[in-house]
Amino acid sequence: MAKYKYCPLCAHPLQVGWVESRQRSYCPQCDFIHYENPLPTVVVLGLLDDQILLIKRGLEPRKGLWTLPSGFIEKGESPENACLRELLEESGMTGQIQQLIGVYHVDSSLYGDLISLIYYVHLDPGHPIAGDDAADAALVPVSQVTDLGFVSFNHAFQQFIANREE
């Protein structure tokens, strides 16, 4: 993400200095402080009859990769609503959130810092149909999943499988 060069409130050039114990951009004219916060995302680990829902990414990063449905939480939207929205948009599937598997910090080369909330969703019966930014969608036997392409997705999947087997 591009950094501000000018204050978004008064258009004065920003300076960089120590503000609140960190190096930050700030405006010496109106006291605006540019906080660079992580972007919140949700990830869907959707299961139906021991099959996991995968989508083929239609956009970067990792265009063409088979992985879990995911996306950004929109303004005014709860993480749970974002999870179910992304599920529907990318696969045409619906389901019920069963649990939050984990919260992960990710440094994305495209988007910068991300906070990803990964949810286990029990899918309603149906067949996935790719939509939104997914190039394809499929239900795949859990036993055939080896790599979901993102460290946090793989970690959450492994943790989920380990907890299921206990």
Secondary structure, 3 states (H helix, E strand, C coil): CCCCCECCCCCCECEEEEECCEEEEECCCCCCEECCCCEEEEEEEEEECCEEEEEEECCCCCCCCEECCEEECCCCCCHHHHHHHHHHHHHCCCEEEEEEEEEEEEEECCCEEEEEEEEEEEECCCCCCCCCCEEEEEEEEHHHCCCCCCHHHHHHHHHHHHHHHC
